[in-house]
Amino acid sequence: MTRTLSWLGLLLLVLVSAFVNNSAREKRATRLLTEIPMPSIPFTVELLQTGPDQAELIRNLYQFYAYESSDWEQEDVEVDGRFYIHEEHLIRYWQEPQWSANLILVDGFIAGFLLIERSEFAALNALELADLFILKRYRRKGIGRAIASQVLMSGESDWLVRFYDQDETAQAFWRAVLDNLPRPVRTIELDDEPELLSYLVTRAVH
């Protein structure tokens, strides 16, 4: 469930190798960086690919994601007071080729996450931008849109983007991203979940 964000340029730093120090006193990340230049704004945004030792951190952040979609998804918490997470699916982000769970950092602080999967539709040879979530403090700064645009323009793969028809905020966000993306984008029909809108971003550049 992606939230609407106004567009600003930024310096997006993709982390090649890093780990997160998640202690109570210091919630910053120690990191090795490769820089991708973009128009400057007064903070630094980083994308950090996590390892299996950070699965609990992703689980914790996912609770905020699930909470914000719980109204229109009609989801209740479990008996432990937490929203359900499909553990077998979650662990695949650290096991499957081309799957990844990534932290979004702003000036070294955790600001959200990005989940990427290899599409399992037989007819599609594409990666899927599965989930993008920005914490409220960091919204409406152009962070989500910049990251989504950068990821969808990266590499040689096609990209699948899907979101729920009922999620008006996600619809507005993805229209803003896809309408301004310098790659061909087309609507596709997939028969697994009819309530999902599906778009394929292809490699050819306009």
C-alpha distance (Angstrom), angle and dihedral (degrees) to the residues before:
residue distance angle dihedral
M1 . . .
T2 3.79 . .
R3 3.78 121.7 .
T4 3.84 125.3 -134.4
L5 3.81 111.7 -97.1
S6 3.81 131.7 -177.0
W7 3.82 115.2 -123.0
L8 3.77 120.2 -105.5
G9 3.78 127.2 154.1
L10 3.77 119.5 -111.7
L11 3.75 145.0 171.0
L12 3.79 105.2 -99.3
L13 3.76 112.7 -160.0
V14 3.80 117.1 -163.4
L15 3.77 112.5 -153.6
V16 3.77 115.8 -134.7
S17 3.79 97.5 -173.5
A18 3.80 128.7 1.6
F19 3.75 149.4 131.2
V20 3.80 131.7 -146.0
N21 3.80 121.7 -123.3
N22 3.78 99.6 -147.9
S23 3.82 99.8 -178.3
A24 3.80 120.9 139.9
R25 3.80 93.7 -112.6
E26 3.81 98.8 43.6
K27 3.80 120.1 36.7
R28 3.77 96.0 170.0
A29 3.80 128.1 111.0
T30 3.78 129.4 -115.1
R31 3.77 105.2 -143.3
L32 3.79 150.9 165.6
L33 3.79 110.3 -136.7
T34 3.77 140.7 -153.4
E35 3.80 110.9 -168.4
I36 3.80 126.7 -136.4
P37 3.82 109.3 -168.0
M38 3.80 118.2 -130.4
P39 3.82 130.9 156.6
S40 3.79 107.2 -60.9
I41 3.79 128.4 -108.3
P42 3.82 126.3 172.3
F43 3.80 97.4 -90.7
T44 3.78 139.0 53.9
V45 3.82 123.1 -118.8
E46 3.78 120.3 -160.4
L47 3.79 135.5 -175.1
L48 3.80 113.6 -148.5
Q49 3.80 122.5 -169.9
T50 3.80 107.5 -142.5
G51 3.78 130.2 -143.4
P52 3.82 128.8 -137.0
D53 3.81 89.8 -91.5
Q54 3.81 87.1 68.1
A55 3.81 96.0 52.8
E56 3.81 91.2 107.6
L57 3.80 90.2 55.9
I58 3.82 91.0 53.8
R59 3.82 89.7 46.7
N60 3.80 90.1 54.1
L61 3.81 93.9 48.9
Y62 3.80 90.8 46.4
Q63 3.80 89.0 63.3
F64 3.82 89.6 66.5
Y65 3.80 89.8 48.2
A66 3.81 92.0 50.3
Y67 3.80 92.6 46.3
E68 3.80 93.2 55.6
S69 3.80 93.2 52.4
S70 3.80 95.7 39.4
D71 3.82 94.8 95.8
W72 3.78 99.5 60.0
E73 3.82 93.3 29.2
Q74 3.83 89.1 52.3
E75 3.80 91.7 -135.2
D76 3.80 122.8 163.7
V77 3.78 126.3 -160.5
E78 3.79 120.7 -104.3
V79 3.82 123.0 -110.5
D80 3.82 89.3 -86.8
G81 3.82 90.8 59.9
R82 3.81 94.5 -108.6
F83 3.77 131.5 110.1
Y84 3.79 116.8 -106.8
I85 3.80 118.2 -94.0
H86 3.80 120.7 -169.0
E87 3.80 97.6 -128.0
E88 3.81 96.1 -168.8
H89 3.79 89.8 56.0
L90 3.80 94.6 42.7
I91 3.79 95.1 54.4
R92 3.80 90.2 55.7
Y93 3.81 89.4 74.4
W94 3.80 87.5 74.1
Q95 3.80 97.8 35.5
E96 3.79 109.7 41.5
P97 3.82 124.6 77.1
Q98 3.82 112.1 -105.2
W99 3.80 92.7 10.7
S100 3.80 117.1 117.1
A101 3.80 142.1 167.6
N102 3.79 110.1 -147.9
L103 3.78 132.9 -170.2
I104 3.79 120.6 -139.0
L105 3.80 111.4 -142.1
V106 3.81 127.9 -169.4
D107 3.80 113.7 -163.4
G108 3.79 86.6 -19.6
F109 3.80 96.3 -52.8
I110 3.80 123.7 114.6
A111 3.81 109.2 -101.4
G112 3.80 103.3 164.5
F113 3.78 144.3 -54.5
L114 3.80 142.8 -95.5
L115 3.82 123.9 -151.3
I116 3.81 120.6 -159.9
E117 3.81 126.3 -171.2
R118 3.76 138.5 178.4
S119 3.81 106.2 -112.1
E120 3.79 111.7 -111.2
F121 3.80 95.5 -158.8
A122 3.80 106.0 117.6
A123 3.80 92.7 -140.7
L124 3.81 94.2 52.5
N125 3.78 127.3 75.2
A126 3.78 95.2 -169.5
L127 3.76 146.9 112.7
E128 3.79 117.6 -119.0
L129 3.78 125.4 -136.6
A130 3.77 89.6 -144.7
D131 3.81 105.3 177.2
L132 3.79 134.5 2.7
F133 3.80 119.6 -177.4
I134 3.81 130.6 175.7
L135 3.80 121.9 -169.9
K136 3.81 114.1 -119.6
R137 3.79 95.9 -108.8
Y138 3.81 90.6 61.9
R139 3.80 100.4 43.2
R140 3.81 126.3 111.8
K141 3.79 91.0 31.5
G142 3.81 97.5 100.1
I143 3.80 93.5 -106.6
G144 3.80 98.9 122.5
R145 3.78 93.8 44.1
A146 3.80 93.1 47.9
I147 3.80 92.8 49.5
A148 3.81 93.9 45.5
S149 3.81 91.7 48.7
Q150 3.81 92.8 46.8
V151 3.81 93.2 49.2
L152 3.81 94.6 46.0
M153 3.81 89.9 51.6
S154 3.80 94.3 47.8
G155 3.78 128.0 100.6
E156 3.78 129.8 -7.4
S157 3.79 98.6 -73.1
D158 3.78 129.3 106.4
W159 3.81 113.9 -119.9
L160 3.79 131.8 -137.0
V161 3.81 118.5 -150.5
R162 3.81 120.7 -172.5
F163 3.79 133.5 174.4
Y164 3.78 137.8 163.6
D165 3.78 118.6 -87.8
Q166 3.83 89.2 -137.5
D167 3.81 92.8 57.0
E168 3.81 101.6 89.7
T169 3.80 93.4 177.1
A170 3.80 92.3 54.4
Q171 3.80 90.5 46.7
A172 3.81 91.7 54.4
F173 3.80 91.8 45.9
W174 3.79 95.5 49.5
R175 3.79 93.6 44.7
A176 3.80 88.4 56.1
V177 3.81 91.2 49.0
L178 3.81 99.7 41.8
D179 3.81 96.6 40.5
N180 3.81 90.3 57.9
L181 3.79 98.7 39.6
P182 3.84 114.2 115.9
R183 3.80 91.3 -137.3
P184 3.81 130.0 80.8
V185 3.80 113.0 -90.0
R186 3.79 124.8 -170.3
T187 3.78 136.8 175.4
I188 3.79 114.9 -114.1
E189 3.80 132.8 -169.3
L190 3.80 117.9 -126.7
D191 3.78 119.3 178.3
D192 3.81 102.1 -149.3
E193 3.82 100.4 83.7
P194 3.82 114.9 11.0
E195 3.82 92.2 -167.5
L196 3.82 90.2 65.6
L197 3.81 121.3 88.5
S198 3.81 111.0 -143.0
Y199 3.81 129.9 -157.5
L200 3.79 130.3 -178.9
V201 3.80 119.8 -149.2
T202 3.81 109.4 -159.4
R203 3.78 130.4 -155.4
A204 3.80 100.1 -116.0
V205 3.80 112.1 100.8
H206 3.81 120.1 -137.5
